[in-house]
């Protein structure tokens, strides 16, 4: 492969000296793929998504991903839970074509990419169709408003099986006011919630990513705490009263939510 970035409209792929590929979208690093070792996860929020899935019972899982980019997490699921049927809802066909061509998926995978947006794609799925629904979709560095509202959360809850797990990759400013409102929205439909992030994000020290876990059934808290304790970076888990304090006064979004805050301007960005 050429070391030069390969571009498709607003998307570029950049290879590093270790053979890894970073997908940039709208000027922001969106995902990283290590083709020779899909279990190597570089971005911290992807590690947090993975540790949440690790806490689920062993064996194949039916996973629906809203947002595709480099297909990093679907590759990881395929490698760690072989035979898992996966659906990726990614409306950007040029991005998907570029990724498939330059970073091919493994042989005999069960990853199916559908060229639809998240809300429309979920509405087309049957009830109780997934063990996990992962929401990791950004436009211009921000979570779209339609993926933050009650209408979207309702579709996630409908598609999940009774013990299924919803996961959201979220980005917010110190204070986490937007994240708090999104959690308040989701918890009206999936009442068992927890939040995973690095300590400095949870303490409100910087703009950064956090991962929301939500389910209709109690979360595997003890297993989650063990997974968080083993995380590569100092990571925390907020649940119960600690999460209730974070949500104090947070008002749920309406049918359509609000897009997440813009990331720090170029030059002030701190890598995730």
NORPEQUI-V366854 format. One record per residue. D_FIRST is the distance of its C-alpha to the first C-alpha in Angstrom with 2 decimals. Layout:
D_FIRST, D_FIRST
This chain:
0.00, 3.75, 6.43, 8.67, 10.14, 10.10, 13.81, 16.28, 19.79, 20.40, 17.12, 13.97, 10.93, 10.28, 8.23, 10.66, 11.27, 12.03, 8.81, 10.73, 10.31, 13.40, 14.69, 17.08, 19.93, 22.72, 21.68, 21.94, 19.49, 20.01, 18.15, 15.72, 13.90, 13.18, 11.73, 13.19, 16.42, 17.53, 20.83, 19.50, 20.61, 20.19, 22.25, 25.92, 27.00, 24.61, 26.16, 29.51, 28.80, 27.79, 30.92, 33.06, 31.73, 32.19, 35.86, 36.43, 37.83, 35.54, 34.19, 32.24, 32.52, 32.47, 30.24, 29.97, 27.44, 28.30, 25.09, 21.60, 18.84, 15.94, 18.42, 18.46, 22.11, 22.19, 19.53, 21.77, 24.86, 23.49, 22.73, 26.05, 28.30, 27.21, 28.83, 29.07, 29.28, 27.39, 27.62, 25.42, 27.15, 24.68, 26.10, 23.02, 21.76, 19.17, 17.64, 17.87, 16.36, 13.28, 12.94, 13.74, 11.22, 8.07, 9.68, 12.01, 15.40, 16.94, 19.18, 22.79, 22.36, 25.23, 23.49, 24.79, 23.78, 26.66, 26.39, 29.43, 30.35, 31.62, 35.35, 35.46, 33.13, 35.33, 38.45, 37.29, 37.05, 40.09, 42.14, 41.21, 37.83, 35.66, 35.92, 33.58, 32.73, 30.07, 30.23, 27.21, 27.08, 27.07, 27.57, 27.52, 27.31, 30.45, 31.56, 33.15, 36.94, 37.13, 35.27, 37.82, 41.05, 43.51, 42.50, 38.98, 40.28, 42.75, 40.08, 38.13, 41.44, 42.28, 39.01, 39.10, 41.16, 44.21, 42.51, 39.09, 37.15, 35.93, 33.28, 32.56, 30.06, 32.20, 32.06, 35.27, 37.18, 39.52, 42.44, 40.31, 42.73, 40.28, 39.02, 42.69, 43.51, 40.65, 41.76, 45.32, 44.19, 42.30, 45.05, 47.61, 45.86, 44.12, 46.59, 44.96, 42.44, 40.70, 38.26, 35.59, 34.12, 33.91, 37.37, 36.90, 35.98, 38.88, 41.21, 40.32, 38.97, 35.89, 34.02, 31.73, 30.77, 33.05, 32.90, 35.96, 37.08, 39.79, 41.67, 44.98, 45.56, 45.85, 42.60, 42.06, 42.94, 43.48, 40.13, 38.41, 40.14, 38.94, 35.30, 35.63, 37.23, 34.23, 31.68, 29.50, 30.99, 34.71, 35.05, 38.13, 39.49, 42.07, 44.36, 48.05, 50.23, 47.49, 45.56, 48.84, 49.50, 46.13, 46.99, 50.51, 51.47, 48.13, 48.81, 46.75, 44.97, 46.45, 44.97, 42.16, 41.10, 39.83, 36.27, 35.25, 35.78, 33.24, 30.92, 31.88, 31.18, 28.11, 28.75, 30.84, 28.25, 28.14, 24.91, 25.39
